[in-house]
Amino acid sequence: MRFSIVHSAVAVGACFTFSGCGSSERFSVAPVKGKVICGGKPVAEGIVQFAPISAQPPSGNKAGRPGKSGAGEIKSDGTFEISTYAMGDGAVVGKCRVLAGPSDPTKPWACKLPGPIEFEVKPGANSIVITLEGDKGTNSSDPAG
């Protein structure tokens, strides 16, 4: 299951990023930063994706699409920053489904999402800690980790 979720996330992200799926309509975004933890330790690699799932379209969105997905690479200290249109600009404002998985879906990841995660991206700065199930992580000198 995790394998197919990650493949889906990568495929959707690639579709929006590289082939221009969707429209040229720009949605409001807000900065989103966070950390991914597994077994009490920062996860050292992977990708986090925020996929809008708003039940109601954002204002001005006449087509009724919830918005463009954003993603960010998990750094060695477990932190990430979401980008949608430009580096570090954030995720689409509204309710998003959060996915996390390995950068290379052919390599096993010791951790997994405990279930579906939804996060409400609000105007202004947003912060999230994603806690995965599993027992492996990376030691970190980060006092918060």
TIVO-894995 format. One record per residue: residue in one letter; x negated, y, z of N, C-alpha, C, O, CB in turn. Coordinates in Angstrom, 3 decimals. Each point is the difference from the previous one (the first is absolute). Glycine has a CB too. Layout:
BEGIN
   rest       n.c1       n.c2       n.c3      ca.c1      ca.c2      ca.c3       c.c1       c.c2       c.c3       o.c1       o.c2       o.c3      cb.c1      cb.c2      cb.c3
      A          X          Y          Z          X          Y          Z          X          Y          Z          X          Y          Z          X          Y          Z
...
This chain:
BEGIN
   rest       n.c1       n.c2       n.c3      ca.c1      ca.c2      ca.c3       c.c1       c.c2       c.c3       o.c1       o.c2       o.c3      cb.c1      cb.c2      cb.c3
      M     -0.828     -1.196      0.000      0.828      1.196      0.000     -0.867      1.252      0.000      0.243      0.923     -0.777      1.563     -2.172      1.986
      R     -2.829      1.287     -0.330     -0.863      1.165      0.072     -0.646      0.252     -1.358     -0.112      1.146     -0.435     -0.315     -1.582      2.880
      F      0.003     -0.633     -3.113     -0.649      0.097     -1.298      0.911      0.696     -0.997     -0.442      0.888     -0.729     -0.859     -2.972      1.213
      S      2.571      1.690     -0.523      0.924      0.597     -0.959      0.338      1.443      0.360      0.200      0.819     -0.897      0.736     -3.086      0.456
      I     -0.867      2.599      1.722      0.273      1.378      0.411     -1.152      0.891     -0.431      0.214      1.090     -0.530      1.157     -1.887      2.494
      V     -2.590      0.333     -1.737     -1.158      0.799     -0.373     -0.062      0.157     -1.519     -0.253      1.096     -0.500     -0.981     -1.895      2.551
      H      1.462     -0.291     -2.786      0.007      0.107     -1.449      1.067      0.988     -0.465     -0.241      0.798     -0.906     -0.593     -3.157      0.738
      S      2.002      2.303      0.785      1.067      0.931     -0.370     -0.420      1.432      0.272      0.221      0.885     -0.826      1.488     -2.641      1.316
      A     -2.322      1.989      0.681     -0.436      1.348      0.353     -1.046      0.504     -0.976      0.065      1.144     -0.450      0.429     -1.619      2.849
      V     -1.463     -0.377     -2.729     -1.043      0.396     -0.939      0.596      0.251     -1.381     -0.369      0.969     -0.664     -1.323     -2.296      1.968
      A      2.607      0.470     -1.743      0.615      0.166     -1.321      0.809      1.290     -0.065     -0.088      0.739     -0.981      0.178     -3.232      0.717
      V      0.692      2.766      1.294      0.803      1.228      0.020     -0.917      1.211      0.011      0.216      0.954     -0.747      1.646     -2.140      1.964
      G     -2.891      1.151     -0.364     -0.941      1.113      0.083     -0.704      0.231     -1.325     -0.141      1.140     -0.442     -0.179     -1.623      2.860
      A     -0.121     -0.590     -3.049     -0.681      0.114     -1.290      0.957      0.545     -1.060     -0.390      0.818     -0.834     -1.131     -2.734      1.455
      C      2.761      1.464     -0.585      0.997      0.454     -0.963      0.172      1.509      0.099     -0.050      0.701     -1.011      1.223     -2.922      1.144
      F     -0.970      2.721      1.082      0.215      1.425      0.184     -1.261      0.804     -0.273      0.067      1.092     -0.565      1.685     -1.623      2.238
      T     -2.903     -0.004     -1.275     -1.236      0.750     -0.115     -0.553      0.009     -1.412     -0.389      1.053     -0.506     -0.078     -1.620      2.851
      F      0.427     -0.599     -2.994     -0.720     -0.109     -1.247      0.862      0.088     -1.256     -0.446      0.559     -1.002     -1.146     -1.910      2.245
      S      2.800      0.823     -1.219      0.755     -0.038     -1.242      1.106      1.043     -0.077      0.702      0.092     -1.007     -1.221     -2.488      0.902
      G      0.675      3.180      1.168      0.978      1.066     -0.066      1.430     -0.468      0.161      0.914      0.659     -0.495     -2.479      0.520     -0.946
      C      1.795     -2.313      2.127      1.371     -0.439      0.253      0.718      1.095      0.773     -0.642      0.821      0.654     -0.045     -3.268     -0.642
      G      1.976      2.466     -0.079      0.763      1.003      0.713      0.086      1.254     -0.851     -0.024     -0.065     -1.229     -0.694     -0.882      3.452
      S      0.817      2.073     -1.565      0.143      1.239     -0.750     -1.077      0.982      0.402     -0.838     -0.285      0.856      3.299     -0.087     -1.042
      S     -2.426      1.536     -0.445     -0.952      1.042      0.337      0.519      0.844      1.162     -0.656      0.956      0.413     -0.143     -0.918     -2.796
      E      1.960     -0.383      2.905      0.584      0.736      1.116     -0.894     -0.110      1.227     -0.418     -1.098      0.369      2.724      0.686     -1.280
      R     -2.601      1.542      1.544     -0.826     -0.002      1.214      0.902      0.093      1.221      0.934      0.800      0.046     -2.860      0.281     -1.281
      F      1.634     -1.893      2.192      0.752     -0.024      1.248     -0.819      0.685      1.083     -1.227      0.051     -0.079      2.404     -2.191     -0.591
      S     -0.490      2.668      1.687     -0.696      0.627      1.122     -0.791     -1.056      0.756      0.510     -1.084      0.281      1.280      2.855     -0.091
      V     -3.035     -1.451      0.137     -0.845     -0.919      0.755     -0.485      0.690      1.274     -0.008      1.228      0.088     -0.712     -2.400     -2.222
      A      0.321      0.376      3.108     -0.574      0.504      1.242     -1.177     -0.889      0.370      0.028     -1.204     -0.251      2.212      2.131      1.029
      P     -3.275     -0.341     -0.181     -1.184     -0.785      0.345      0.319     -1.172      0.931      0.760      0.138      0.958     -2.114      1.929     -1.242
      V      0.754     -3.227     -0.021      0.144     -1.191      0.836     -1.385     -0.607      0.189     -0.674     -0.365     -0.964      3.055     -0.067      0.136
      K     -2.787      0.332      2.086     -1.255     -0.660      0.368      0.339     -1.052      1.032      1.010      0.099      0.696     -2.417      1.973     -1.176
      G      0.553     -3.085      0.575      0.260     -1.013      0.992     -1.155     -0.946      0.181     -1.105      0.216     -0.496      3.472     -0.030     -0.044
      K     -2.072     -1.249      1.273     -0.991     -1.017      0.316      0.686     -1.349     -0.056      1.166     -0.132      0.373     -2.504      1.726      1.080
      V      0.606     -2.601     -1.925      0.511     -1.367     -0.061     -0.784     -0.829      1.010     -1.230     -0.031     -0.021      1.895      0.259     -2.440
      I      0.078     -0.904      3.354     -0.580     -0.773      1.096      0.433     -1.458     -0.122      1.143     -0.287     -0.357     -1.153      2.329      1.856
      C     -0.898     -2.950     -1.205      0.316     -1.428      0.051     -0.777     -0.607      1.156     -1.217      0.165      0.083      1.650     -0.278     -2.593
      G      0.250     -0.581      3.395     -0.667     -0.601      1.150     -0.676      1.036      0.877     -1.021     -0.288      0.626      0.682     -1.761     -1.964
      G      0.897      3.255      1.390     -0.557      1.066      0.820     -1.194      0.712     -0.608     -0.573      0.890      0.628      1.379     -2.149      1.285
      K     -1.194      0.880     -3.133     -1.172      0.591     -0.648      0.394      0.598     -1.346      0.960     -0.450     -0.625     -2.472     -1.203      1.787
      P      0.763      2.677     -1.611      0.294      0.585     -1.310     -0.214     -1.007     -1.128     -0.940     -0.794      0.032      0.283      3.035      0.863
      V      1.531     -2.198     -1.877     -0.159     -0.812     -1.207     -0.988      0.762     -0.889      0.140      1.208     -0.189      2.249     -2.231      0.336
      A     -3.387      0.317     -0.694     -1.108      0.658     -0.696      0.206      0.224     -1.487     -0.785      0.724     -0.612     -0.641     -1.739      2.283
      E      2.442      0.429     -2.274      0.223      0.198     -1.433      1.438     -0.312     -0.337      0.695     -0.698      0.737     -3.083      0.135     -1.239
      G      2.822      1.095     -0.630      1.350     -0.265     -0.467      0.643      1.233     -0.594     -0.644      1.026     -0.223      0.847     -2.783      1.943
      I      1.092      1.622     -1.972      0.782      1.077     -0.598      1.309      0.136      0.773      0.612     -0.996      0.386     -1.652      0.589     -2.676
      V      1.457      1.639      2.507      1.301      0.298      0.599      0.812      0.725     -1.058     -0.504      0.899     -0.672     -0.445     -0.761      3.051
      Q      2.207     -0.530     -2.524      0.879      0.645     -0.977      1.269      0.473      0.697      0.547     -0.700      0.852     -1.471     -0.741     -2.714
      F      1.382      2.619      1.501      1.271      0.560      0.461      0.916      0.069     -1.218     -0.264      0.749     -0.940     -0.842      0.612      2.830
      A      2.186     -2.147     -1.872      0.953     -0.050     -1.105      1.328      0.593      0.462      0.658     -0.578      0.866     -1.794     -1.477     -1.838
      P      1.543      3.193      0.416      1.256      0.631      0.418      1.203     -0.920     -0.187      0.120     -0.689     -1.013     -1.104      2.895      0.422
      I      1.874     -2.205      1.585      1.208     -0.831     -0.053      1.231      0.782      0.435      1.001     -0.596      0.397     -2.398     -1.424      0.049
      S      1.338      3.324     -0.513      1.098      0.839      0.481      1.335     -0.448     -0.567      0.130     -0.246     -1.199     -1.715      2.150      1.404
      A      2.572     -2.007      0.670      1.357     -0.346     -0.421      0.608      1.147     -0.791      0.759     -0.214     -0.945     -0.483     -1.274      2.955
      Q     -0.618      2.706     -1.615      0.507      1.167     -0.704     -1.169      0.684     -0.693     -1.075      0.134      0.584      2.974      0.160      1.082
      P     -1.701      0.136     -2.895     -1.106      0.639     -0.715     -0.394      1.314      0.665      0.850      0.710      0.537     -0.077     -1.778     -2.669
      P     -2.086      1.392      2.095     -0.438      1.292      0.524      0.697      1.136     -0.746      0.423     -0.172     -1.142     -2.655     -0.822      1.774
      S      2.349      2.138      0.005      0.679      1.123     -0.637     -0.684      0.353     -1.315     -1.228     -0.006     -0.096      1.940      0.873      2.347
      G      0.070     -0.569     -3.226     -0.520      0.350     -1.310     -0.319     -1.210     -0.872     -0.387      0.162     -1.158     -0.518      1.880      2.190
      N      1.058     -3.236     -0.501     -0.293     -1.219     -0.760      1.292     -0.486     -0.638      0.698     -0.843      0.562     -2.616      0.218      0.991
      K      2.226      1.144     -2.697      1.278     -0.299     -0.645      0.090     -1.424     -0.526      1.100     -0.527     -0.166     -0.955      2.909     -0.435
      A     -1.292     -3.018      0.333      0.013     -1.354     -0.555      0.255     -1.055      1.069      0.274     -1.154     -0.329     -1.845      1.919     -1.440
      G      1.486     -0.389      3.040      0.267     -0.952      1.078     -1.141     -0.956      0.290      0.198     -0.992      0.703      2.152      1.162     -1.320
      R     -3.537      0.099      0.097     -1.164     -0.835      0.309     -0.528      0.407      1.368      0.010      1.185      0.334     -0.595     -1.454     -2.798
      P      0.121     -0.694      3.264     -0.488      0.367      1.333     -1.359      0.684     -0.003     -0.335      0.681      0.969      1.620     -2.584     -0.110
      G     -2.077      1.747     -1.908     -1.295      0.668     -0.047     -1.117     -0.912     -0.448      0.194     -1.198     -0.207      0.591      2.676      1.994
      K     -1.958     -0.891     -1.931     -1.185     -0.703     -0.461     -0.756     -0.603      1.183     -0.115      0.631      1.051     -0.038      0.919     -3.028
      S     -0.360     -2.762      1.809     -0.785     -0.653      1.048     -1.353      0.675      0.142     -0.558      0.522     -0.965      1.731     -2.695      0.517
      G     -1.685      2.152      1.666     -1.343      0.501      0.283     -0.799     -1.112      0.667      0.575     -0.934      0.560      0.270      3.322     -0.324
      A     -2.160     -2.288     -0.294     -0.841     -1.041      0.584     -1.295      0.592      0.519     -0.375      1.121     -0.343      1.374     -2.811     -1.202
      G     -1.676      0.911      2.384     -1.294      0.411      0.521     -0.852     -1.204      0.325      0.507     -1.053      0.387      0.515      3.126      0.521
      E     -2.311     -1.911     -1.068     -0.950     -1.071      0.306     -0.317      0.004      1.490     -0.217      1.057      0.592     -0.764     -0.902     -2.914
      I      0.953     -1.344      2.925     -0.378     -0.131      1.400     -1.522      0.063      0.069     -0.693     -0.778     -0.655      2.767     -0.620      1.213
      K     -2.589      2.337      0.247     -1.442      0.169      0.148     -0.528     -0.970      1.061      0.777     -0.667      0.682     -0.594      3.104     -1.366
      S     -1.494     -2.507      0.813     -0.631     -0.964      0.909      0.391      0.202      1.463     -0.109     -0.931      0.798     -1.781      0.816     -2.392
      D      2.342      1.314      1.958      0.427      0.242      1.384      1.505     -0.211      0.180      0.545      0.303      1.061     -2.425      1.329     -0.817
      G      2.559     -2.155     -1.283      1.430     -0.288      0.069      0.898      1.153     -0.386      1.220     -0.163     -0.044     -1.774     -1.419      1.790
      T     -0.006      2.733     -2.024      0.826      1.164     -0.328      0.334      0.043     -1.483     -0.689     -0.589     -0.833     -0.355      1.835      2.726
      F      2.120     -0.533     -2.197      0.407      0.196     -1.387      0.688      1.338     -0.129      0.443      0.583      0.989     -0.206     -3.058     -1.341
      E     -0.150      2.959     -0.874      0.696      1.240     -0.329      0.755     -0.264     -1.290     -0.582     -0.469     -0.978     -1.170      1.959      2.125
      I      3.042     -1.194     -1.156      0.843     -0.294     -1.154     -0.105      1.104     -1.052     -0.030      1.190      0.312      1.592     -2.472      1.177
      S     -1.615      0.837     -2.750     -0.023      0.914     -1.149      1.115     -0.395     -0.956      0.202     -1.185     -0.267     -2.707      1.554      0.499
      T      3.227      0.615     -0.745      1.071     -0.260     -0.965     -0.303      0.665     -1.337     -0.072     -0.680     -1.024      1.722      0.512      2.906
      Y     -1.827      1.486     -1.887     -0.297      0.728     -1.233     -1.463      0.435     -0.060     -0.597      0.055     -1.075      2.969      0.730      1.013
      A     -2.942     -0.478      1.226     -1.393      0.446      0.087     -0.623     -0.629      1.247      0.712     -0.418      0.914     -0.188      2.622     -2.112
      M     -1.834     -2.268      1.229     -0.704     -0.632      1.100      0.400      0.622      1.345     -0.198      1.194      0.225     -1.714     -1.704     -1.781
      G      2.481     -0.320      2.446      0.329      0.427      1.347      1.226      0.867      0.143      0.224      0.568      1.069     -2.570     -0.725     -0.663
      D      3.163      0.280     -1.464      1.179      0.879      0.097      1.121     -0.590      0.840      0.852      0.747      0.483     -1.446      0.146     -2.701
      G      0.623     -2.204      2.410      0.990     -0.622      0.867      0.990     -0.865     -0.747     -0.227     -0.395     -1.143     -0.028      2.304      2.645
      A      1.366     -2.195     -0.826      1.067     -0.857     -0.527      1.266      0.827     -0.198      0.146      1.082      0.571     -1.138     -3.107      0.581
      V      1.891      1.507     -1.957      1.274      0.673     -0.256      0.784      0.116      1.311      0.104     -0.964      0.759     -0.057      0.077     -3.145
      V      0.494      2.064      2.637      0.792      0.247      1.202      1.265     -0.848     -0.039      0.692     -0.046     -1.017     -1.603      2.397      1.188
      G      1.209     -3.017      0.932      1.167     -0.868      0.103     -0.410     -1.376      0.496     -1.153     -0.227      0.366      2.281      1.491     -2.215
      K     -0.170     -2.176      1.853     -0.262     -1.343      0.496     -0.823     -0.786     -1.018      0.313     -0.022     -1.190      1.831      0.076      2.515
      C     -3.208     -0.701     -0.830     -0.890     -0.787     -0.859     -0.188     -1.403      0.573      0.013     -0.197      1.215     -1.194      2.304     -1.943
      R      1.009     -3.060     -0.154     -0.415     -1.351      0.392     -1.527      0.004     -0.029     -0.614      0.440     -0.973      2.754     -1.570      0.036
      V     -2.742      0.633      2.018     -1.452     -0.009      0.119     -0.508     -1.409     -0.240      0.459     -0.953      0.630     -0.401      2.881      0.998
      L     -1.014     -2.055     -2.548     -0.627     -1.276     -0.317     -1.489      0.118      0.266     -0.585      1.067     -0.191      2.346     -1.602     -1.549
      A     -2.377     -0.551      2.180     -1.447     -0.027      0.201     -0.503     -1.371     -0.418      0.636     -1.018      0.272     -0.515      2.703      1.634
      G     -1.261     -1.699     -2.564     -0.567     -1.262     -0.439     -1.448      0.172     -0.400     -0.529      1.111      0.023      2.776     -1.853     -0.777
      P     -2.897     -0.361      0.383     -1.412      0.072     -0.380     -0.190      0.758     -1.314      0.891      0.030     -0.849     -1.288     -2.196      2.042
      S     -0.761      2.767     -1.341     -0.321      0.692     -1.256     -0.027     -0.977     -1.160      0.415      0.332     -1.111     -1.739      1.370      2.379
      D      0.836     -2.904     -1.013     -0.052     -1.056     -1.011      0.983     -1.091      0.404     -0.296     -0.784      0.901     -2.140      1.298     -1.459
      P      3.610     -0.585     -0.093      1.021     -0.965      0.414     -0.399     -1.459     -0.193      0.706     -0.894      0.465      0.948      2.613     -1.025
      T     -2.775     -1.977     -0.119     -0.443     -1.393     -0.150     -0.805     -0.470      1.204     -0.262     -1.193      0.151      0.232      1.507     -2.624
      K     -0.364      0.637      3.338     -0.744     -0.362      1.209      0.955      0.004      1.183      0.802      0.923      0.144     -2.948      0.049     -1.081
      P      2.069     -2.000      1.794      0.917     -0.057      1.138     -0.264      1.134      0.987     -1.130      0.460      0.163      1.275     -2.943     -0.441
      W      0.911      2.908      0.919     -0.076      1.035      1.033      0.391     -0.667      1.302      0.995     -0.724      0.029     -0.455      2.632     -1.654
      A     -1.272     -1.698      2.693      0.263     -0.662      1.273      1.251      0.549      0.690      0.485     -0.585      0.969     -2.937      0.185     -0.744
      C      2.962      1.506     -0.717      1.131      0.660      0.653      1.184      0.092     -0.945     -0.140     -0.120     -1.217     -1.440      1.426      2.650
      K      2.751     -1.087     -0.843      1.194      0.177     -0.828      0.964      0.943      0.704     -0.055      0.180      1.217     -0.225     -2.489     -2.216
      L      1.154      2.898      0.218      1.044      0.851      0.569      0.951     -0.883      0.801      0.339     -1.094     -0.450     -0.520      2.764     -1.470
      P      0.615     -1.227      3.087      0.922     -0.802      0.799      1.397     -0.079     -0.603      0.805     -0.836      0.412     -2.116      1.476      1.581
      G      1.598      0.197     -2.935      1.312      0.071     -0.656      0.077      1.318     -0.736     -0.976      0.748     -0.042      2.075     -2.205      1.806
      P      0.053      1.749     -2.346      0.139      1.279     -0.719     -0.239      1.185      0.936      0.478      0.015      1.134      1.163     -1.090     -2.712
      I     -2.375      2.051      1.095     -0.253      1.219      0.769      0.582      1.163     -0.790     -0.293      0.169     -1.183     -1.830     -1.124      2.250
      E      2.947      1.751     -0.405      0.533      1.221     -0.598     -0.514      1.175      0.818     -0.101     -0.074      1.225      2.187     -1.119     -2.094
      F     -2.404      2.267      0.181     -0.542      1.188      0.655      0.634      1.227     -0.634      0.066      0.114     -1.224     -2.256     -1.288      1.746
      E      2.649      2.076      0.304      0.605      1.248     -0.469     -1.086      1.060     -0.144     -0.536      0.489      0.994      2.738     -1.066      0.125
      V     -2.523      0.928     -2.367     -0.976      1.052     -0.267      0.740      1.326      0.113      0.978      0.241     -0.709     -2.397     -1.736     -0.824
      K      0.941      2.354      2.434      0.644      1.294      0.234     -0.889      1.116     -0.531     -1.212     -0.178     -0.120      2.394     -0.729      2.161
      P     -0.589      2.060     -2.361     -0.829      1.131     -0.418     -1.032      0.302      1.082      0.312     -0.087      1.188      1.593      1.038     -2.559
      G     -3.116     -0.602      0.983     -1.083      0.227      0.960     -0.853     -1.259      0.117      0.214     -0.977     -0.718      1.205      2.641      1.990
      A     -2.372     -1.631     -0.374     -0.931     -1.124      0.170      0.689     -1.206      0.634      0.790      0.144      0.933     -2.674      1.487     -0.707
      N      1.575     -2.823     -0.743      0.545     -1.262      0.503     -1.142     -0.929      0.354     -1.043      0.003     -0.654      3.124      0.263     -0.742
      S     -1.877     -1.067      2.444     -1.013     -0.948      0.440      0.677     -1.318      0.336      1.094     -0.011      0.564     -2.559      1.875      0.319
      I      0.818     -2.982     -1.229      0.559     -1.321      0.268     -1.138     -0.963      0.342     -1.083      0.065     -0.582      3.040      0.379     -0.984
      V     -1.693     -1.332      2.516     -0.895     -1.119      0.285      0.750     -1.249     -0.426      1.099     -0.273      0.483     -2.277      1.464      1.474
      I      0.572     -1.953     -2.871      0.601     -1.231     -0.496     -0.675     -1.157      0.720     -1.205     -0.208     -0.143      1.734      1.235     -2.138
      T      0.246     -1.779      3.056     -0.543     -1.126      0.745      0.367     -1.286     -0.707      1.176     -0.337     -0.134     -1.028      1.614      2.295
      L     -1.159     -1.988     -2.609      0.193     -1.251     -0.719     -0.123     -1.186      0.949     -0.576      0.108      1.082     -0.314      0.954     -3.175
      E      1.440     -2.190      1.667     -0.143     -1.235      0.765     -1.238     -0.732     -0.487     -0.286     -0.013     -1.197      2.790     -0.154      1.552
      G     -3.236     -0.437      0.563     -1.215     -0.735     -0.332     -1.012      0.213      1.096      0.267      0.708      0.971      0.174     -0.483     -3.431
      D     -1.596     -0.829      2.313     -0.992      0.108      1.063     -1.343      0.538     -0.450     -0.958     -0.006      0.772      2.102     -1.855      0.299
      K     -1.230      2.331     -2.317     -1.292      0.502     -0.475      0.094      1.480     -0.303      1.024      0.494     -0.472     -1.582     -2.743     -0.473
      G     -0.501      2.927      1.217     -0.122      1.418     -0.295     -1.478      0.331     -0.048     -0.842     -0.895     -0.068      3.066      1.440      1.172
      T     -2.533      0.716     -1.070     -1.382      0.424     -0.041     -0.279      0.844      1.226      0.790      0.882      0.333     -0.822     -0.948     -2.855
      N     -1.078     -0.187      3.201     -0.373      0.830      1.128     -0.206      1.413     -0.471     -0.469      0.235     -1.113     -0.581     -2.179      2.272
      S      1.401      2.885     -0.312     -0.098      1.387     -0.377     -0.493      0.811      1.175      0.332     -0.302      1.146      1.501      0.015     -2.819
      S     -2.619      1.312      1.407     -0.432      0.895      1.061      1.016      1.120      0.206     -0.197      0.874      0.844     -2.199     -1.411     -1.371
      D      3.471      0.508     -0.238      1.066      0.988      0.116      0.689     -0.176      1.348      0.576     -1.058      0.251     -0.244      1.099     -2.767
      P     -0.374      0.969      3.397      0.606     -0.148      1.332      1.502     -0.301     -0.061      0.555     -0.590      0.927     -2.286      2.158     -0.053
      A      2.387     -1.160     -1.970      1.436     -0.271     -0.118      0.242     -1.427     -0.434      1.127     -0.480      0.123     -0.715      2.870     -0.678
      G     -1.423     -3.100      0.049      0.181     -1.342     -0.520     -0.438     -0.976      0.979      0.072     -1.203     -0.252     -0.355      1.973     -1.998
